[in-house]
Amino acid sequence: MSEWVVERHDCPTMQAARDELTVTLQAAKVDRVVVEAMGGYERRAVCAMQSSGLSVARVNPRQARDFAKAMGAVATTDQVEARSLCAFADVLARHADRTKYITPMVKQARTQLAELMTRRRQLVDMRLNGSSRDDASPTCVSVARRGLTSGLPISPPGTCPSDR
């Protein structure tokens, strides 16, 4: 099994933490990194590691838990979970189709577009949810909400009948 070390580092910002993580992994000459998918929270760390030349495998948390159970370890603490992920990484490294588990590098423009689309969807949802509350809201609240969301289109340009 691979050697692993748990160290705690305090960083003033998330960017500093990502930078320190990649420098530490490169200095340790790590050839593969396995991370659990965490609903997108890991995305920037994965991109930072990939940009520095590290191979990263983003694994489904269910698969990681199933692996830990199969190994007889119920991941109840971060250290137990780290050990089981390390063992999982070793198994993946010896797998015949190792490359299919490596997360492909995503282009920055695609990442930015995805973030913009997510934010747009959130703003549209806010606008739609707010308009359904207008009947029960005091007039001053309704006017303020309409002022905040008046520039937000509900659907993409060219998809509304009024745009044609």
Helices and strands as residue ranges (DSSP letters): H 14-27, E 33-36, H 43-51, E 56-59, H 61-70, H 78-94, G 98-101, H 108-133, H 139-149, G 161-163
